[in-house]
C-alpha cells in the first residue's frame, strides 16, 4: 500500500485520515469484515492510545504535532542512517546542492570566531561587483548579528531568491568602522570541478561533489586541457578526496568520459524492480551537443595513464566512479580506504514542500563488489592528512549525511560550462606537503617511461 501524500501537520486529524485510508484500502482488497481486524488498523489504534496517554498523563505539557513528527522521524531512522523526512528547508537545500545552483551573492565562507570569514569571492557575482574581498569578516546579514548563528544558518540567511536585496556588514583590516554593503542576489553556479596542470605533462582534475552540472564541467575542463596541451599531456590525476558524493547519474556520466561507451559502471540491487538498475557509460556525445562541445577531442585522454586519489572522505558517487575505473583497470587508485557509503536514496516529494528520502537499493561495482560499509581499497595505500574542506556556499558535510539521489534526467545541453579554475591548485611541480599527490606523479612518471 502506498501513501501518496503526507502533510506537515501530524495531528489527530491526520492520523484519523490515514487510518481511514488504510481501512478503505484493506476493505477493497479483503472485504470489510477482514479490514476491521487488520493488524495495520490495530497498530494505528494502539499508537493513538499511546498519544492519548502521553497527552493526558505526562508530567509536562506536550505538543501533539511534535509527537507525530518525532514518531515519523523514529520510524525512518530505525531503518538506516540515510532514510529521513525532509522539512521544507532541508528539501530546498538538497535541491540546491544537487542542481548546482542557488540564489546568493557569490562567496565561499567559513566560521571565524564570532564572525564569518570570506574565503573567496567569485568573479562576476554580486559580492565581487559590490567590492567585497577575500579576508573580509561578515558581522551582520540584513542587520542580524552572525555571532549567534551557525555557519549553516548564516549561509541560509545570505541566500534567497534571485533579484532580492540583502545587506552585509563587513569588517575589513585597516578600516576604523564596519562597512554596510547593499547587494542584490543573483543565480550562482558554484563549480564542482577544478582543473590545472601539475607540470608540462600531467593534468589534474578535482571533482568536489557530483551535481547535475558536473559532467558538463568535467568535459569542458578536459576539453580545455586538450586544447591547451594536446598530445603533450601524458598523464591524468583525478582527485576525489573529500568528495562526499551527490548524484549517482552524474558519476555515471563522468565515467563515460574515461571509459568506452556502454561499459558497465554500476549496478543497484533493491527490493523492487524499479530499484534494480544496471547503468552503463553513456554513448559519446553527439557533435551537435553544445554542452559537450569539447568531448569529441577527449578520445586521446581515454588511453593515457590515470591515477585516482581517494581518502576516508570519498563517499557514495565518488566511490561508484572509483570502483568502475579500478575494476576496468582504467586507473590506479591511490590514497586511503574510502568511506563506504554504498546505498541509493530516492527522494519522494510529498506535495507540500517537504519530502521523504528513502533507501531503496545498494551499489555493486562492475566486478560485483559491495561498497556499503566496506568502501574501496586503493591499489596503492598512501597515508595523508585529509585536506580541510572548502568553506563553500554549502559548508563541509559529513559523508555519512550525503545521500545519493536517483536522477533520471540527463544533464541538459544548455548548461553553461565552467572553464579551468586555477585558484587553489598547484601552480607548478608537486606540492611536497601532499604525499598522495606526490605518489600519483611517481606512478605516472613510471608509466610514461614504460610506454
C-alpha positions in Angstrom: 0.0 0.0 0.0 1.4 3.4 -0.9 0.8 6.7 0.9 0.7 9.3 -1.8 0.8 12.5 0.4 1.9 13.3 3.9 1.2 16.7 5.4 3.4 18.5 7.8 0.7 18.8 10.5 0.9 15.5 12.3 -2.2 15.9 14.5 -5.0 13.6 15.4 -7.0 14.6 12.3 -4.1 13.5 10.1 -3.9 10.1 11.9 -7.6 9.6 11.6 -7.4 10.3 7.8 -4.5 7.9 7.5 -6.4 5.2 9.4 -9.5 5.7 7.3 -7.4 5.4 4.1 -5.9 2.2 5.4 -9.3 0.9 6.3 -10.8 1.7 2.9 -7.8 0.1 1.1 -8.0 -3.0 3.2 -11.7 -3.3 2.7 -11.3 -3.0 -1.0 -8.8 -5.8 -1.1 -10.1 -8.2 1.5 -13.7 -7.2 2.4 -15.0 -5.0 5.2 -15.0 -7.7 7.9 -11.4 -8.6 7.3 -10.4 -5.0 7.2 -11.9 -4.3 10.6 -9.5 -6.8 12.2 -6.5 -5.7 10.1 -3.2 -5.7 12.1 -2.4 -2.3 10.5 -5.5 -0.8 11.9 -4.9 -2.3 15.3 -1.4 -0.9 15.4 -2.6 2.6 14.4 -5.3 2.4 17.1 -2.7 1.4 19.7 -0.5 4.3 18.6 -3.4 6.6 19.1 -4.0 5.3 22.6 -0.3 5.9 23.4 -0.5 9.5 22.2 -3.7 10.0 24.3 -1.9 8.6 27.4 1.1 10.9 26.9 -1.2 13.9 26.4 -3.3 13.1 29.4 -0.7 11.9 31.9 2.8 13.1 31.0 4.3 15.3 33.7 4.8 18.3 31.3 2.6 19.8 28.6 3.1 18.0 25.2 2.9 19.4 21.7 0.9 16.8 19.8 2.3 17.8 16.4 5.9 17.3 17.7 4.9 13.9 18.9 3.8 12.8 15.5 6.8 14.4 13.8 9.1 12.5 16.3 7.3 9.3 15.5 7.8 9.6 11.8 11.5 10.6 12.4 12.0 7.5 14.6 10.4 5.2 12.0 12.8 6.3 9.3 15.9 6.5 11.4 15.3 3.0 12.6 15.7 1.8 9.0 19.2 3.1 8.3 21.2 6.3 8.8 20.2 7.7 5.4 16.4 7.4 5.3 14.7 10.6 6.7 11.9 13.1 6.5 13.0 16.4 5.0 11.2 19.5 6.1 10.8 22.4 3.6 14.2 24.0 4.4 16.1 20.7 4.2 14.4 19.7 1.0 15.2 23.1 -0.6 18.8 22.8 0.4 19.1 19.3 -1.1 17.6 20.6 -4.4 20.2 23.4 -4.4 23.1 21.0 -3.8 22.1 18.5 -6.5 21.1 21.1 -9.1 24.3 23.0 -8.5 22.8 26.5 -8.5 21.1 28.8 -6.0 20.3 32.4 -5.3 23.1 34.1 -3.4 25.9 36.6 -3.6 28.9 34.5 -4.7 31.1 34.0 -1.8 32.8 31.0 -0.1 32.9 31.3 3.7 34.0 29.7 6.9 33.4 30.3 10.6 36.0 32.5 12.3 35.2 33.0 15.9 32.2 35.4 16.3 32.4 36.3 12.6 32.0 34.6 9.2 35.2 34.9 7.1 35.0 35.3 3.4 37.5 32.8 1.9 36.8 33.5 -1.8 34.7 35.9 -3.9 33.7 34.5 -7.3 34.3 36.9 -10.2 31.2 38.4 -11.8 28.9 37.8 -8.8 27.1 40.4 -6.7 29.7 40.2 -3.9 32.6 40.8 -6.4 30.8 43.7 -8.1 30.0 45.2 -4.6 33.7 45.4 -3.7 33.7 42.5 -1.1 37.1 40.9 -0.8 38.5 37.6 0.4 39.6 38.1 4.1 36.7 40.4 4.9 34.7 39.3 8.0 30.9 39.3 8.0 29.5 40.7 11.2 25.8 41.1 10.2 23.5 39.9 7.4 20.4 42.1 6.9 21.2 43.7 10.3 21.2 40.4 12.2 24.4 39.6 14.1 26.1 36.4 12.9 27.7 35.8 16.3 24.7 33.7 17.4 24.4 31.8 14.1 25.9 28.5 13.0 27.7 28.5 9.6 24.6 26.8 8.1 22.3 29.5 9.4 24.5 32.3 8.1 24.7 30.7 4.7 20.9 30.2 4.6 20.3 33.9 5.5 22.7 35.1 2.8 20.9 33.0 0.2 17.5 33.8 -1.2 15.6 34.2 -4.4 17.5 35.9 -7.2 16.8 39.7 -7.7 16.1 40.2 -3.9 18.1 42.6 -1.8 20.4 41.7 1.0 22.8 43.8 3.1 26.1 42.5 4.5 28.0 44.3 7.3 31.7 43.6 6.9 34.8 44.3 8.9 38.0 44.9 6.9 41.5 45.1 8.2 42.6 48.7 8.3 39.1 50.2 8.4 38.1 52.1 11.5 34.4 51.3 11.0 32.4 48.4 9.6 31.1 48.7 6.0 27.5 48.1 5.1 27.3 46.7 1.6 23.9 46.5 -0.2 23.6 43.7 -2.8 21.1 42.1 -5.0 21.1 38.3 -5.0 21.7 36.5 -8.3 21.7 32.9 -9.5 25.0 31.4 -8.5 26.6 28.4 -10.3 29.4 27.2 -7.9 31.7 25.0 -9.9 32.0 21.4 -8.8 35.2 20.8 -10.9 38.6 22.4 -10.8 41.5 21.7 -13.2 45.1 22.6 -13.7 48.5 21.2 -14.9 50.8 19.7 -12.4 53.7 20.2 -14.8 54.0 20.2 -18.6 53.0 16.6 -18.9 50.4 15.8 -16.3 46.8 17.2 -16.0 44.9 17.5 -12.7 41.1 17.3 -12.3 39.4 17.7 -8.9 35.7 17.0 -8.5 34.3 18.3 -5.2 30.8 16.9 -5.4 28.6 15.4 -8.1 25.8 17.7 -9.2 23.8 17.9 -12.4 26.4 20.2 -13.8 29.4 18.1 -13.0 29.6 16.0 -16.3 29.5 19.2 -18.4 32.1 20.9 -16.2 34.4 17.9 -16.3 34.0 17.6 -20.1 34.7 21.3 -20.5 37.8 21.2 -18.2 39.2 18.1 -20.0 38.5 19.8 -23.4 40.4 22.9 -22.3 43.3 20.7 -21.2 43.4 19.0 -24.7 43.1 22.4 -26.4 46.0 23.8 -24.4 48.5 21.0 -24.3 47.1 18.3 -26.7 49.5 15.4 -27.2 51.9 16.8 -24.6 49.5 15.5 -21.8 50.8 12.0 -20.9 49.1 11.5 -17.6 46.0 12.5 -15.6 45.2 12.7 -11.9 41.6 12.6 -10.9 41.2 13.9 -7.3 38.1 12.6 -5.5 39.4 13.1 -2.0 36.8 14.5 0.4 34.2 14.2 -2.3 31.1 13.2 -0.3 29.0 12.1 -3.4 25.9 13.6 -4.9 24.0 12.4 -7.9 24.6 8.8 -8.9 23.8 9.6 -12.6 26.4 12.4 -12.7 29.1 9.9 -11.6 28.0 7.5 -14.3 28.1 10.3 -16.9 31.6 11.3 -15.8 32.7 7.7 -16.0 31.8 7.9 -19.7 34.5 10.5 -20.2 37.1 8.0 -19.2 35.6 4.6 -20.3 34.3 3.4 -23.6 30.6 3.9 -24.2 28.4 1.1 -23.0 30.9 0.0 -20.4 29.3 -1.2 -17.2 29.7 1.4 -14.4 27.5 0.3 -11.5 24.5 -2.0 -10.7 22.0 -1.4 -7.9 20.1 -4.1 -6.0 16.9 -3.4 -4.1 13.6 -4.9 -3.1 11.6 -3.6 -6.0 12.0 -4.0 -9.8 12.4 -0.2 -10.1 15.3 -0.2 -7.6 17.3 -2.8 -9.6 19.3 -1.0 -12.3 22.3 -1.6 -14.5 24.0 1.6 -15.5 26.5 1.9 -18.4 28.8 4.7 -19.5 26.8 6.8 -21.9 27.4 7.0 -25.6 29.9 9.5 -26.9 28.2 13.0 -27.0 26.9 14.0 -30.4 28.8 16.7 -32.2 25.7 18.9 -32.1 25.6 18.8 -28.3 26.8 22.2 -27.3 27.3 21.3 -23.7 29.9 18.7 -24.7 31.5 20.7 -27.5 35.0 19.6 -26.3 34.1 16.0 -25.7 34.8 14.9 -29.3 38.5 15.7 -28.7 38.8 13.7 -25.5 39.3 10.2 -27.0 43.1 10.6 -26.5 42.7 11.0 -22.8 41.0 7.6 -22.5 44.2 5.9 -23.2 46.8 7.9 -21.2 47.8 6.6 -17.7 45.5 7.8 -15.0 45.6 7.9 -11.1 42.6 8.4 -8.9 43.1 9.9 -5.4 40.8 8.9 -2.6 40.6 9.1 1.2 38.2 8.5 4.0 36.1 11.5 2.9 35.5 10.0 -0.6 31.9 8.5 -0.5 29.0 7.2 -2.4 29.0 8.6 -6.0 32.8 9.2 -5.7 33.1 5.5 -4.7 31.0 4.5 -7.7 33.3 6.3 -10.1 36.4 5.0 -8.3 35.2 1.4 -8.3 34.3 1.5 -12.0 37.7 2.9 -13.0 39.5 0.4 -10.7 37.5 -2.7 -11.9 38.1 -1.9 -15.5 41.8 -1.3 -14.8 41.5 2.2 -16.3 43.2 3.9 -13.4 45.5 3.2 -10.4 43.7 4.2 -7.1 46.0 5.9 -4.6 45.3 7.0 -1.0 43.4 5.5 1.9 40.3 3.4 2.3 37.1 5.3 1.2 34.1 5.9 3.4 31.9 3.0 2.4 28.6 4.7 1.7 27.1 2.5 -1.0 23.3 2.9 -0.8 20.8 4.7 -3.1 18.2 7.0 -1.8 15.2 8.2 -3.8 13.5 11.5 -2.9 9.7 11.4 -2.8 8.1 14.8 -2.8 5.1 15.0 -0.5 3.4 17.9 -2.3 3.6 20.5 0.5 7.3 21.4 0.1 8.5 18.5 2.2 9.9 15.2 1.1 10.7 11.6 2.1 14.2 10.3 1.5 14.2 6.5 1.4 16.9 4.0 0.9 15.8 1.7 -1.9 19.0 -0.1 -3.1 22.7 -0.8 -2.6 25.5 -0.4 -5.1 27.8 -3.0 -6.6 30.9 -2.2 -8.7 31.2 -3.7 -12.1 33.1 -6.7 -10.6 30.2 -7.2 -8.1 31.9 -5.7 -5.1 29.6 -4.2 -2.4 30.6 -0.7 -1.3 28.2 -0.1 1.6 30.1 -0.5 4.9 33.3 -1.6 3.1 34.5 1.2 0.8 37.1 1.0 -1.9 40.6 -0.2 -1.0 43.2 1.7 -3.0 45.7 -0.1 -5.2 48.4 1.9 -3.5 48.0 2.8 0.1 49.5 6.2 0.9 48.6 7.9 4.2 47.9 11.6 4.1 46.1 14.3 6.1 42.6 14.8 4.9 42.6 18.2 3.4 40.4 20.9 5.0 37.1 21.1 3.2 36.3 24.1 1.2 34.4 26.8 3.0 31.9 26.9 0.2 28.4 28.2 0.0 27.4 24.8 1.4 29.6 24.1 4.4 31.6 20.9 4.7 29.4 17.9 5.1 30.0 14.6 6.8 30.0 11.9 4.1 27.5 9.9 6.2 25.0 12.7 5.6 25.3 12.8 1.9 22.6 10.7 0.1 22.9 9.7 -3.5 19.8 10.6 -5.4 18.5 8.7 -8.4 18.2 11.5 -11.1 17.0 10.1 -14.4 17.2 13.4 -16.2 20.4 13.7 -18.2 22.4 16.9 -17.8 20.7 19.5 -20.1 22.7 20.7 -23.1 22.2 24.4 -22.3 24.0 24.5 -19.0 27.0 26.9 -19.0 30.3 25.1 -18.9 32.9 26.1 -16.3 36.5 26.9 -17.6 39.6 25.8 -15.8 39.8 27.3 -12.4 43.4 27.7 -11.2 42.7 29.3 -7.8 43.6 26.5 -5.4 45.7 24.0 -7.3 49.4 23.5 -7.6 50.9 26.1 -9.9 54.0 24.1 -10.8 55.5 20.8 -9.9 54.3 18.7 -6.9 53.0 20.0 -3.6 55.6 18.3 -1.3 53.2 18.6 1.6 50.8 16.2 -0.2 52.3 12.7 -0.2 49.3 11.2 -2.0 49.7 13.6 -5.0 53.4 13.1 -5.0 52.9 9.3 -5.2 50.5 9.8 -8.1 53.1 11.8 -10.0 55.6 9.0 -9.4 53.2 6.4 -10.8 52.5 8.5 -13.9 56.2 9.0 -14.4 57.0 5.3 -14.3 54.0 4.6 -16.6 55.4 7.2 -19.1 58.8 5.5 -19.1 57.3 2.1 -19.8 55.2 3.4 -22.7 
